Amino acid sequence: MVSISGFARSGRFVLRMPPALHAALHGAARESGVSLNTYCVRRLAAAGSGAAADQDAA
């Protein structure tokens, strides 16, 4: 676990989303050849770093 500000972090994050968004993300992940988890982590990391969120070109 990673400690941030004295709190242990497991790296797990549960997110509720509309079924249509889930389906769209799943389709994009499949087209990119990665798991849904990997796709979402990459998108979130890119958004958090201010980098372009489009990982499909990589």
FENZI-V434139 format. One record per residue. N is the residue number from 1. RES is the residue in three letters. NEAR is the number of other C-alpha atoms within 8 Angstrom. Layout:
# FENZI-V434139
((N & RES & NEAR) (N & RES & NEAR))
This chain:
# FENZI-V434139
((1 & MET & 6) (2 & VAL & 7) (3 & SER & 8) (4 & ILE & 7) (5 & SER & 4) (6 & GLY & 5) (7 & PHE & 6) (8 & ALA & 8) (9 & ARG & 9) (10 & SER & 6) (11 & GLY & 6) (12 & ARG & 5) (13 & PHE & 4) (14 & VAL & 4) (15 & LEU & 4) (16 & ARG & 4) (17 & MET & 6) (18 & PRO & 6) (19 & PRO & 6) (20 & ALA & 6) (21 & LEU & 8) (22 & HIS & 9) (23 & ALA & 8) (24 & ALA & 8) (25 & LEU & 11) (26 & HIS & 9) (27 & GLY & 8) (28 & ALA & 9) (29 & ALA & 13) (30 & ARG & 10) (31 & GLU & 7) (32 & SER & 8) (33 & GLY & 6) (34 & VAL & 9) (35 & SER & 8) (36 & LEU & 10) (37 & ASN & 6) (38 & THR & 9) (39 & TYR & 13) (40 & CYS & 9) (41 & VAL & 8) (42 & ARG & 10) (43 & ARG & 11) (44 & LEU & 9) (45 & ALA & 8) (46 & ALA & 11) (47 & ALA & 10) (48 & GLY & 7) (49 & SER & 6) (50 & GLY & 6) (51 & ALA & 7) (52 & ALA & 7) (53 & ALA & 9) (54 & ASP & 6) (55 & GLN & 8) (56 & ASP & 5) (57 & ALA & 4) (58 & ALA & 3))
